[in-house]
Amino acid sequence: MNRDLTGKWSGIFNYPHTNPPTAFEADIADLGGSIVGTIHEPDLYSVPPGALIAAAIDGHRDGARVTFSKFYDDSDSEGYGDMVVYAGVLSDDGCEISGRWDIPGMWSGSFLMIRPVHAPVAADAQAEAEAAKDGPLPR
């Protein structure tokens, strides 16, 4: 299982009421279980609509458990002053995190993050091709 979370993730979080789901993009660095990164998402309060806002994330991964806090950038986050806490579980293939987000004392909802399945590294693919060409190993 690939538990290193480093990479680009696409996600969606759901609100507890009638607000529509919101898509986001995350860029994460996993430093031996400590995770840092950024999230970009639509600014629901922008006029005209369509602006993106940025947030920093800071958290950790412990086995399949993933937790992080999201802090919006003060310079472009009018209406986004609250810290958001995320807690989720990494799938067995290491390509999906699902769980709950929470603004403590206010509201919460579900979230899902996905990333593409990693293709074999070129050296690994070359080694597999050579092994297949040479046939099975003698016993």
Salt bridges, closest charged atoms under 4 A:
ASP27 OD2 - LYS8 NZ 3.30
ASP30 OD2 - ARG61 NE 2.64
GLU41 OE1 - LYS70 NZ 2.94
GLU130 OE1 - LYS133 NZ 3.36
